[in-house]
Amino acid sequence: MATLFTFGPSHYCEKARWALDLAAVRYREVRWAPGPHLLSARRLAPRSLVPILCHSKTIIQGSGRITDWAEASGGMNWRSGASSAEKAEIAELEAWADDALGVAVRRLIYAASLGTESRAVAAALFRGAIWWQRPLAPLMWPISRRAIMRGLRATAEDIPDARAALERELDHLDRLVSGQNRFLVGDHLGRADIAVASLLSPIIFPAEHPVYGTLRPWQAQRRIMEAYRDRPCVHWTAALYRDFRRPPRDDAAAFPG
Ligand SMILES: N[C@@H](CCC(=O)N[C@@H](CS)C(=O)NCC(=O)O)C(=O)O
């Protein structure tokens, strides 16, 4: 069986999880905590980023490559019937979701939260982590937190810039989802939809999300959710989760180690 290494609340990890679930791939999820994950990730892969999927001797790092693998190995072929123009459109949308939308969502949430509510963020990030990382993660958190703030330019001073950047991406997505079609490309749920919905999910906390469904948003997080709740792209994502994401996986199903 494959193993997916994640940070539970990471939206890139949710993208990989959803892809594997949709492709009906059997896997177990092992959650890591930021900080101690560095040791584990570097033992497996060239970079410290999650998600990482291990299957037999194959190691795949990154949500896009894991989605490629799910598509090739799983029971569902999302691209069946897609023309080459549609495939190019899907690739372009996924790249935008990964490089612009996902980055902007994460930056605003961290910028708004890490200054004043860093304990709540840490609690969310460490929940369900593999047993040996759980005591280490809080000890490393002051360093991990500073590294996140510096690396992602996510301090309180960055909030106005982070907010403007996210709103530019949300405006773009509002236009994309305001057409007649339910799906971004073609007439059925595909990888562009999964990428976009997963990467937007942190500002929605859909009940069907395997992690956010059972996580209480903290104050700064709630303010962000409230600010965008009436956006077409938020309604679109919430509906996609409601209609296509399986109900929350019991936390016990994520292997603690
Ligand atoms: N483009 C990558 C982004 C993954 C990513 O940014 N992962 C973050 C968590 S959201 C991470 O692992 N950070 C820890 C690190 O960089 O060591 C993907 O699609 O998988």
The ligand as a Tripos MOL2 file, in Angstrom:
@<TRIPOS>MOLECULE
LIG
   20    19     1     0     0
SMALL
NO_CHARGES

@<TRIPOS>ATOM
      1 N1          4.3610   23.0580   -5.1110 N.3       1 LIG1
      2 C1          4.4200   22.1490   -3.9740 C.3       1 LIG1
      3 C2          4.2370   22.9850   -2.7130 C.3       1 LIG1
      4 C3          4.2830   22.1720   -1.4470 C.3       1 LIG1
      5 C4          4.4930   23.0300   -0.2160 C.2       1 LIG1
      6 O1          4.6650   24.2560   -0.2980 O.2       1 LIG1
      7 N2          4.5070   22.3820    0.9620 N.am      1 LIG1
      8 C5          4.7240   23.0680    2.2170 C.3       1 LIG1
      9 C6          3.5030   22.8750    3.1190 C.3       1 LIG1
     10 S1          2.1000   23.7510    2.5140 S.3       1 LIG1
     11 C7          5.9070   22.4360    2.9430 C.2       1 LIG1
     12 O2          6.1000   21.2530    2.8620 O.2       1 LIG1
     13 N3          6.7080   23.2260    3.6820 N.am      1 LIG1
     14 C8          7.7770   22.7000    4.5090 C.3       1 LIG1
     15 C9          9.1420   22.8880    3.9370 C.2       1 LIG1
     16 O3          9.2950   23.6290    2.9510 O.co2     1 LIG1
     17 O4         10.0700   22.3040    4.4800 O.co2     1 LIG1
     18 C10         3.3400   21.0820   -4.1330 C.2       1 LIG1
     19 O5          2.4370   21.2860   -4.9560 O.co2     1 LIG1
     20 O6          3.4060   20.0330   -3.4910 O.co2     1 LIG1
@<TRIPOS>BOND
     1     1     2 1
     2     2     3 1
     3     2    18 1
     4     3     4 1
     5     4     5 1
     6     5     6 2
     7     5     7 1
     8     7     8 1
     9     8     9 1
    10     8    11 1
    11     9    10 1
    12    11    12 2
    13    11    13 1
    14    13    14 1
    15    14    15 1
    16    15    16 2
    17    15    17 1
    18    18    19 2
    19    18    20 1
@<TRIPOS>SUBSTRUCTURE
     1 LIG1         1 GROUP 0 **** ****
